[in-house]
Amino acid sequence: MAMPCDILVPAYGSGHVTNMRLWAAASSQGFSLRDFNQGDFVGAMQAKILSENISKVLYPNDEPIAGKELRLKQQYFLVAATLRDIVRRSKKAGPSFADFPDQVAIQLNDTHPTIAIAELMRILVDEELLPWDEAWDICRRTFAYTNHTVLPEALETWPEDLLGRLLPRHLEIIREIDRRFLEEVAERYPGDWGRARRMAIVDGGRVRMAHLAIVGSHTVNGVAKLHSTILREKVFPDFDAFYPGKFTNVTNGITPRRWLKQANPALAKLLDEAIGPDWVTDLDRLRELVPWPRTPPSARPGGWPSARTRSGWPATPCARSASASIPSRSSTSRSSACTSTSGSC
């Protein structure tokens, strides 16, 4: 059984609270008194231990086959519990799935949760009895995929026999997705069998989860401009050509309230003195710091930082240069530039 573990995350400076729901595996079979009374003290707890191992340690070593199986079980366990919860809440709002993608957004954080595409298709087709095309349209408008690696050998794949043994219905669904997708590829590029094989979801006895994530999502993004360019031009050029505009970029940034205001209070206070406290909720305000070196002191908002906050700054090449003037406590002016010719400034 999947036991929800909720973590409440209060919003900064408001009365709103977001719920982050995690899952723990709980055994449906507890302590076996019969086995214990027969002297099988380990067996009395075996069912409970095996069930709860699913969420005990995430990402176990997958070199042995047992590690591979556990990883796949973990991925499906977390995906199945999350989707079941999402569908339950969606059906409380109304029995129709027509506006499901307008109410639900599922972001696949790398390939680990990609089995969610097959799971949602299974729920819609097998349980809710939706036609395949309608279910697939809902699926593709619900999922988006974030890629975190440009190394082809690091992109997750699963052996067909392992996936078929643990999740046989999901493998059937993935093969059907692959068959229909390759028909589209063949129609667009007739006779280009090399391209079709490069883009196939199932090939060589393995299921390519990154390909499934791309085909089953409405948007694919990298996490830096260079990263996203490499994805389009080097890693997935065939998919980029097939789906113009699907690949986008979302550059990873810091969470300012956690990694700046809380982790570096001295720097946060310096920023408050320089540009005011609104940068905490509007990080674009940091752009106001850019023109400072080229702006006369009288035009700088708030003037120069105080000597007290400046005292902890490290010595820089400019600070060590005899031609660079550091203002005194009472000074309101500074030389306009470092005149060093060494190039260190």
Disulfide bonds with the S-S distance in Angstrom:
none
